């Protein structure tokens, strides 16, 4: 594989210098969420090979939603773990001709999730500076003496992390877990990725959840996976990084922030002479 770090020295940088000039990055995000990351790679002079390894769809069981759809205003908090959770919640509201409740407080794990809520007219959204469940749990509004006895609806995907709801429950809250979307492995032709790996034509690969990585392996033959082990990998969080390591691959670089911007900063960091990257993060 080509070395990601040795792009240009200060002396031989083109004018204007772009940190990803001449580099090809595999992007595995769901298709409807990849545009910003792809545009960021291109703005930095790179090329994106787009191969979504996750598709987002409705949950398999609507029972949890149907059980609470008529009492959304009775919750003190509606907590959203991702922009997909916002989109899934909005779709469920449309399907049953309901509007966004005005009584509860709204909380979001990350910036994009908060922006998605504001796009639906929610003006005040509580967002931690650290875009992880741990960051939300550290907020004063989520302390035991504040949420004890309160009802919290957690809008998430199927098989979401349990840290957030179990901690809320330990702090005395009643938590209702409501899956509003599901992740699926899409039908796709892996030939472009296989060919790029065989030709040693990938300089990095980006993964935004454990499933984006494990689903990619499903599309790859043994020799493709061997080639992938020589490609610098970037994970959005330590949760995703752990999935990579548990699959027998070298430890990936971890974005300094669990966001699109953090991934782009990590790619830029890999292009520096020292290949420096910032600290580990987590995401839902």
C-alpha positions as CSV (number, residue, x, y, z in Angstrom):
1,X,0.0,0.0,0.0
2,X,1.0,3.6,-0.6
3,X,2.1,5.5,2.5
4,X,-0.5,8.0,3.5
5,X,1.9,10.2,5.5
6,X,4.4,11.0,2.8
7,X,2.3,13.3,0.7
8,X,4.4,16.4,0.2
9,X,7.2,18.2,1.9
10,X,6.9,21.9,2.5
11,X,9.2,22.5,-0.4
12,X,7.3,20.4,-3.0
13,X,3.7,21.2,-2.0
14,X,1.6,22.4,-4.9
15,X,0.2,25.9,-4.8
16,X,-2.3,26.1,-3.2
17,X,-1.5,23.0,-1.2
18,X,-4.4,20.7,-0.3
19,X,-3.7,18.0,2.3
20,X,-5.3,15.1,0.5
21,X,-4.0,15.9,-3.0
22,X,-3.7,12.7,-5.0
23,X,-5.2,10.4,-2.3
24,X,-8.1,8.1,-2.5
25,X,-10.4,7.5,0.5
26,X,-13.0,4.8,0.9
27,X,-16.2,6.2,2.4
28,X,-18.6,3.6,3.9
29,X,-21.3,5.9,5.4
30,X,-24.9,5.4,4.5
31,X,-25.6,7.0,1.1
32,X,-27.9,9.7,2.4
33,X,-25.3,10.8,5.0
34,X,-22.1,10.6,2.9
35,X,-22.4,13.9,1.0
36,X,-20.8,16.2,3.5
37,X,-17.8,13.8,4.1
38,X,-17.3,13.3,0.4
39,X,-17.4,17.0,-0.3
40,X,-14.9,17.6,2.5
41,X,-12.5,15.1,1.1
42,X,-12.8,16.6,-2.4
43,X,-12.3,20.2,-1.0
44,X,-9.0,18.9,0.5
45,X,-7.8,17.6,-2.9
46,X,-8.7,13.9,-2.4
47,X,-10.9,11.5,-4.2
48,X,-13.7,9.6,-2.5
49,X,-14.5,6.0,-3.4
50,X,-18.1,5.8,-2.2
51,X,-19.3,2.3,-1.1
52,X,-22.1,2.5,1.6
53,X,-22.1,-0.6,3.8
54,X,-25.2,0.4,5.7
55,X,-28.7,1.2,4.6
56,X,-31.2,2.8,7.0
57,X,-34.8,1.7,7.1
58,X,-37.8,1.5,9.4
59,X,-37.6,-0.7,12.5
60,X,-38.8,-4.2,12.3
61,X,-41.1,-3.9,15.3
62,X,-43.3,-0.8,15.6
63,X,-44.8,-2.0,18.9
64,X,-42.6,0.3,21.2
65,X,-43.5,3.3,19.1
66,X,-47.2,2.5,19.1
67,X,-47.2,2.1,22.8
68,X,-46.1,5.7,23.4
69,X,-47.3,7.6,20.3
70,X,-50.3,8.9,22.1
71,X,-48.5,10.1,25.2
72,X,-45.4,11.9,23.9
73,X,-46.3,15.0,25.7
74,X,-46.1,13.1,29.0
75,X,-42.3,12.7,28.8
76,X,-39.9,15.2,30.5
77,X,-37.2,14.5,27.9
78,X,-37.0,13.2,24.4
79,X,-33.4,12.1,23.7
80,X,-32.1,11.5,20.2
81,X,-28.9,9.5,19.7
82,X,-28.3,10.4,16.0
83,X,-29.7,12.3,13.0
84,X,-31.1,8.9,11.8
85,X,-33.1,8.8,15.1
86,X,-34.5,12.3,14.3
87,X,-35.5,11.2,10.8
88,X,-37.1,8.0,12.0
89,X,-39.0,9.8,14.7
90,X,-40.3,12.3,12.2
91,X,-41.4,9.6,9.9
92,X,-43.3,7.9,12.6
93,X,-45.0,11.2,13.5
94,X,-46.0,11.7,9.9
95,X,-47.3,8.1,9.6
96,X,-49.7,8.7,12.5
97,X,-50.5,12.3,11.6
98,X,-49.0,13.7,14.9
99,X,-46.9,16.8,15.5
100,X,-43.8,17.3,17.5
101,X,-44.7,17.6,21.2
102,X,-44.1,20.9,22.9
103,X,-43.9,19.9,26.5
104,X,-40.7,17.8,26.8
105,X,-37.2,19.0,26.7
106,X,-35.1,17.8,23.7
107,X,-31.6,16.5,23.9
108,X,-29.2,15.4,21.2
109,X,-25.9,13.6,21.3
110,X,-24.2,15.5,18.6
111,X,-24.2,18.7,16.5
112,X,-25.7,17.1,13.4
113,X,-28.5,15.6,15.5
114,X,-29.3,18.9,17.0
115,X,-29.4,20.6,13.6
116,X,-31.8,17.9,12.4
117,X,-34.1,18.6,15.3
118,X,-33.9,22.4,14.7
119,X,-34.9,21.6,11.1
120,X,-38.2,20.3,12.4
121,X,-38.8,23.5,14.4
122,X,-37.4,22.5,17.7
123,X,-35.7,25.7,18.9
124,X,-34.0,24.6,22.1
125,X,-31.9,21.5,22.1
126,X,-29.6,20.4,24.8
127,X,-26.3,19.2,23.3
128,X,-23.1,18.2,25.1
129,X,-19.7,19.6,23.9
130,X,-18.4,16.0,23.9
131,X,-20.6,14.3,21.3
132,X,-20.9,11.0,23.1
133,X,-23.4,9.4,25.5
134,X,-20.8,10.1,28.2
135,X,-20.9,13.8,27.3
136,X,-24.7,14.0,27.7
137,X,-24.6,12.1,31.0
138,X,-22.1,14.6,32.3
139,X,-24.4,17.6,31.8
140,X,-25.9,19.1,35.0
141,X,-29.4,18.7,33.5
142,X,-28.9,14.9,33.6
143,X,-27.8,14.6,37.2
144,X,-29.7,12.3,39.5
145,X,-31.4,15.1,41.4
146,X,-32.6,16.6,38.2
147,X,-33.9,13.5,36.3
148,X,-34.9,11.3,39.2
149,X,-38.6,10.4,38.8
150,X,-38.8,11.8,35.3
151,X,-39.9,10.0,32.2
152,X,-37.3,9.9,29.3
153,X,-38.0,8.7,25.8
154,X,-34.9,7.5,24.0
155,X,-35.2,7.5,20.2
156,X,-32.6,5.3,18.7
157,X,-31.9,2.5,16.3
158,X,-32.4,-1.2,16.9
159,X,-29.7,-2.7,19.1
160,X,-28.5,0.6,20.4
161,X,-25.9,1.1,23.1
162,X,-27.2,0.6,26.7
163,X,-25.0,3.0,28.5
164,X,-27.4,6.0,28.2
165,X,-30.6,4.3,29.2
166,X,-29.1,2.2,32.0
167,X,-27.4,5.2,33.5
168,X,-30.6,7.2,33.4
169,X,-32.4,4.4,35.1
170,X,-29.6,4.2,37.8
171,X,-30.3,7.9,38.4
172,X,-33.9,7.2,39.1
173,X,-35.5,8.0,35.7
174,X,-38.1,5.9,33.9
175,X,-36.7,5.3,30.4
176,X,-38.6,4.1,27.4
177,X,-36.4,2.8,24.6
178,X,-38.1,3.4,21.2
179,X,-36.3,2.0,18.1
180,X,-37.3,4.3,15.2
181,X,-34.9,3.0,12.6
182,X,-32.9,-0.1,11.7
183,X,-29.6,-0.6,10.0
184,X,-29.4,-3.1,7.1
185,X,-26.6,-4.4,4.9
186,X,-27.4,-3.1,1.4
187,X,-27.3,-5.1,-1.8
188,X,-24.2,-3.7,-3.6
189,X,-21.5,-4.7,-6.1
190,X,-18.1,-4.7,-4.3
191,X,-16.1,-4.9,-7.6
192,X,-14.8,-1.2,-7.3
193,X,-13.6,-1.8,-3.8
194,X,-12.0,-5.1,-4.6
195,X,-10.3,-3.7,-7.6
196,X,-9.0,-0.7,-5.7
197,X,-7.6,-3.0,-3.0
198,X,-6.0,-5.3,-5.6
199,X,-4.4,-2.4,-7.3
200,X,-3.1,-0.9,-4.0
201,X,-5.1,2.2,-5.0
202,X,-6.6,3.1,-1.6
203,X,-4.8,5.5,0.8
204,X,-7.4,5.4,3.6
205,X,-10.8,4.0,4.6
206,X,-13.3,5.7,6.9
207,X,-15.7,4.0,9.2
208,X,-18.5,5.7,11.2
209,X,-19.9,2.7,13.2
210,X,-18.9,-0.8,14.0
211,X,-21.4,-2.1,11.3
212,X,-19.8,0.0,8.5
213,X,-16.6,-2.0,9.1
214,X,-18.0,-5.5,9.8
215,X,-20.4,-5.2,6.8
216,X,-17.6,-4.2,4.5
217,X,-15.8,-7.5,5.4
218,X,-18.9,-9.4,4.2
219,X,-18.2,-8.0,0.7
220,X,-14.5,-8.8,0.7
221,X,-12.7,-12.0,-0.2
222,X,-9.8,-13.2,2.0
223,X,-7.2,-11.6,-0.3
224,X,-9.2,-8.4,-0.2
225,X,-9.2,-8.4,3.6
226,X,-5.5,-9.0,3.6
227,X,-5.0,-6.0,1.4
228,X,-7.3,-3.9,3.6
229,X,-5.1,-4.7,6.6
230,X,-2.4,-2.6,4.9
231,X,-4.6,0.4,4.3
232,X,-4.7,3.2,7.0
233,X,-8.1,3.0,8.6
234,X,-9.9,5.9,10.4
235,X,-12.7,5.3,12.9
236,X,-15.1,7.9,14.2
237,X,-14.9,6.6,17.7
238,X,-13.2,4.1,20.0
239,X,-16.4,2.0,19.8
240,X,-15.8,1.6,16.1
241,X,-12.1,1.2,16.6
242,X,-12.7,-1.7,18.9
243,X,-14.8,-3.5,16.3
244,X,-11.9,-3.1,13.8
245,X,-9.4,-4.5,16.3
246,X,-11.7,-7.4,17.4
247,X,-11.9,-8.4,13.7
248,X,-8.1,-8.9,13.7
249,X,-7.0,-5.7,11.9
250,X,-4.4,-3.2,13.1
251,X,-5.7,-0.5,15.4
252,X,-7.2,2.4,13.3
253,X,-6.7,6.1,13.8
254,X,-9.5,7.6,15.8
255,X,-11.1,10.9,15.0
256,X,-10.5,13.7,17.6
257,X,-14.3,14.3,17.6
258,X,-17.1,11.9,16.8
259,X,-18.3,13.9,13.8
260,X,-17.8,14.5,10.1
261,X,-15.5,17.3,11.0
262,X,-13.5,15.1,13.3
263,X,-13.0,12.5,10.5
264,X,-11.8,15.1,8.1
265,X,-9.4,16.4,10.8
266,X,-8.1,12.9,11.3
267,X,-7.5,12.5,7.6
268,X,-5.6,15.8,7.5
269,X,-3.6,14.7,10.5
270,X,-2.6,11.5,8.7
271,X,-1.2,13.7,5.9
272,X,1.1,15.6,8.2
273,X,4.8,14.5,8.3
274,X,4.4,13.1,11.8
275,X,1.0,11.5,11.0
276,X,-0.3,13.0,14.3
277,X,-3.9,12.3,15.4
278,X,-5.9,13.5,18.3
279,X,-7.4,11.6,21.2
280,X,-9.9,8.8,21.2
281,X,-13.7,9.3,21.2
282,X,-16.9,7.3,21.2
283,X,-20.3,7.5,19.5
284,X,-23.6,5.8,19.5
